[in-house]
Amino acid sequence: MSIGAWLELIASGLITGGIYALVALGLNLQYGLMRILNIAHGEFLMLGAYFTWMAQTSLGLSPLAMIPASFALLMALGLAVHWLCFRRLTRTSPNLDVFEARALMVAFGLLFLVQNFASWVWGGELRGYDFLTTPVPVGGTQFAANKLVVFGLALLFAGALIVLLRLTLLGKGVRALMQSPIGAQLVGIHTERLHPLMFGIGLGLSGVAGCLLSMAYTISPAMGEPYTVTALIVITLGGFGSMEGALIGALLLGVIEAVGMHFSSPSLKALLSYTVFIAVLLLRPKGLFTR
């Protein structure tokens, strides 16, 4: 393979990895802070994609304008879901293990509820629209402009979340709760305020990811599940609770998938992902980038 072909292959993997990062960061935030393994996370990504598709096809709104709207809508929905479902579980569960098990069962129910709601409202067929499909020359090769926009915005939002957690007082409170919930409460950090806020931000990021995905790919009610599974693999790669690790792991997984599918078959994408997943669990169970 020529150098140009390699660059094209790696760039394609990084574009995919950017979306993986955005989904994984939201899920990692929820699990690392609240121990909620929200396996319905991808279904809310799907809702963000459908909201953007509806706004573009019915109202003629630009998908770029729907990015803040998708974040706000899904964040509000996240606050409502936390208040209706997980807040009561927190109060009624006798210990953390029981809470995690109950939260997982609730997330299973949300997965099927949201997916079937989408199928009922929009049907099961593939949907899509044309947006910035003009090819753009990059380093001797060409990429559709929409995919470059998707990659750039995904990295922007992922970086913004990491900066928020690293450099702000709110972020320090969140990291303190991730490290020691009891210790954080002893110094006056309010879990009842931070938990719903971070859960909402996590779902807001999934809405942004869905909005970005709809710009370059077709969407369907079943599109969310594969992204949830991929997010779990990414979190395992980077280490649970590590935001920087999730970002690096997502980009790495995207490149591994792109290179592996090129030299084997696109149908083996899931096999490649699960092979990486199992290998990391066996060799580095705490993740590749955990300190």
Beta strands, then each sheet from edge to edge (+ up, - down):
strand 1: 135-138
strand 2: 141-144
sheet 1: 1+ 2-
end
